Amino acid sequence: QVQLVESGGGSVQAGGSLRLSCAASGSILGINAMGWYRQAPGKQRELVARITSGGSTNYADSLKGRFTISRDNAKNTVYLQMNSLKPEDTAVYYCTAGYYRGPYYYPDNWGQGTQVTVSS
């Protein structure tokens, strides 16, 4: 079992920035990728970004250039830097940990979610 603890969500005005963090603990030996998903009200959950233990990244096309995922392997922590935020970025953001076998990512473990609200 992998435990994921997220932090850094909150409210911000359009154009602002937020940085989400997620620390993994527990049975992490089988994990080779972590990522972030989000779910907005009335919408399906979608992949925001994922990063492998080797540093390979992938982003949702609509978010490239504004969001950056990174990780600190020594701390088992993944980050999501979100810049130029828009009201449509409002959602619950979920940290995930799982297995990547290109080109697919299998997020077996989920955090509790953190709310991000962007006001216009």
C-alpha positions as CSV (number, residue, x, y, z in Angstrom):
1,Q,0.0,0.0,0.0
2,V,1.2,3.4,-0.9
3,Q,0.2,6.5,1.0
4,L,0.1,9.8,-0.8
5,V,-0.2,13.1,1.1
6,E,-1.0,16.2,-1.0
7,S,-0.5,19.8,-0.1
8,G,-0.5,23.3,-1.7
9,G,-4.0,23.7,-3.0
10,G,-6.1,26.8,-2.4
11,S,-7.6,29.8,-4.0
12,V,-6.0,32.2,-6.4
13,Q,-6.9,34.8,-8.9
14,A,-6.6,34.2,-12.6
15,G,-3.1,34.7,-13.7
16,G,-1.7,33.6,-10.4
17,S,0.4,30.5,-9.5
18,L,0.2,27.6,-7.2
19,R,2.5,24.7,-6.4
20,L,1.2,21.4,-5.4
21,S,3.3,18.8,-3.5
22,C,2.7,15.1,-2.9
23,A,4.8,12.9,-0.6
24,A,4.7,9.2,-1.1
25,S,5.3,6.6,1.6
26,G,4.7,3.0,2.3
27,S,5.3,0.2,-0.3
28,I,6.9,2.4,-3.0
29,L,9.4,0.0,-4.4
30,G,7.2,-1.0,-7.3
31,I,6.4,2.5,-8.2
32,N,8.2,4.0,-11.2
33,A,6.0,6.9,-12.0
34,M,3.9,9.6,-10.3
35,G,1.4,12.0,-11.7
36,W,-1.5,14.4,-11.2
37,Y,-5.0,14.1,-12.3
38,R,-7.8,16.6,-11.9
39,Q,-11.6,16.6,-11.9
40,A,-13.7,19.7,-12.4
41,P,-17.4,19.8,-11.4
42,G,-19.5,17.9,-13.9
43,K,-16.5,16.8,-15.9
44,Q,-14.5,13.5,-16.2
45,R,-11.3,13.1,-14.4
46,E,-8.3,13.8,-16.6
47,L,-4.6,13.4,-16.6
48,V,-2.7,16.6,-16.0
49,A,0.9,15.3,-16.1
50,R,3.0,12.4,-15.1
51,I,6.7,11.8,-14.5
52,T,8.7,8.7,-14.4
53,S,11.5,7.9,-11.9
54,G,13.9,8.7,-14.8
55,G,12.4,12.1,-15.2
56,S,10.4,11.5,-18.4
57,T,7.3,13.7,-18.4
58,N,4.0,13.9,-20.2
59,Y,1.4,16.6,-20.1
60,A,-2.2,17.1,-21.2
61,D,-1.8,19.1,-24.5
62,S,-4.0,21.9,-23.2
63,L,-1.6,22.5,-20.2
64,K,1.8,22.4,-21.9
65,G,3.7,25.6,-21.1
66,R,1.7,26.5,-18.0
67,F,2.1,23.5,-15.8
68,T,5.4,21.8,-14.9
69,I,5.7,18.5,-13.1
70,S,8.9,17.6,-11.2
71,R,10.0,15.2,-8.6
72,D,12.6,14.7,-5.8
73,N,13.4,11.0,-5.8
74,A,15.3,11.3,-2.5
75,K,12.2,12.6,-0.8
76,N,9.7,10.5,-2.8
77,T,7.9,13.7,-3.6
78,V,6.3,15.0,-6.8
79,Y,5.4,18.6,-7.5
80,L,3.1,20.4,-9.8
81,Q,3.9,24.0,-10.6
82,M,0.9,25.8,-12.1
83,N,1.4,29.2,-13.6
84,S,-1.0,31.6,-15.5
85,L,-3.9,29.9,-13.9
86,K,-7.3,30.2,-15.5
87,P,-10.8,29.8,-14.0
88,E,-11.2,26.6,-16.0
89,D,-8.3,25.1,-14.0
90,T,-10.6,25.0,-11.0
91,A,-10.8,21.4,-9.9
92,V,-9.8,18.8,-7.4
93,Y,-6.3,17.7,-8.1
94,Y,-5.3,14.2,-7.2
95,C,-1.8,12.9,-6.8
96,T,-1.2,9.4,-8.1
97,A,1.6,6.8,-8.0
98,G,1.9,3.8,-10.2
99,Y,3.6,2.1,-13.1
100,Y,4.6,3.4,-16.4
101,R,5.2,1.2,-19.4
102,G,5.3,3.3,-22.4
103,P,3.2,4.8,-23.6
104,Y,0.7,4.0,-20.8
105,Y,0.6,5.1,-17.2
106,Y,-1.2,2.9,-14.6
107,P,-2.0,5.0,-11.5
108,D,-2.7,2.3,-8.9
109,N,-2.6,4.6,-5.9
110,W,-4.5,7.9,-5.3
111,G,-4.3,10.7,-2.9
112,Q,-7.3,12.3,-1.2
113,G,-7.3,15.2,-3.5
114,T,-6.7,18.9,-3.0
115,Q,-9.0,21.7,-4.2
116,V,-7.7,24.4,-6.5
117,T,-10.0,27.3,-7.1
118,V,-9.2,30.0,-9.6
119,S,-11.4,33.1,-9.6
120,S,-11.7,35.6,-12.5
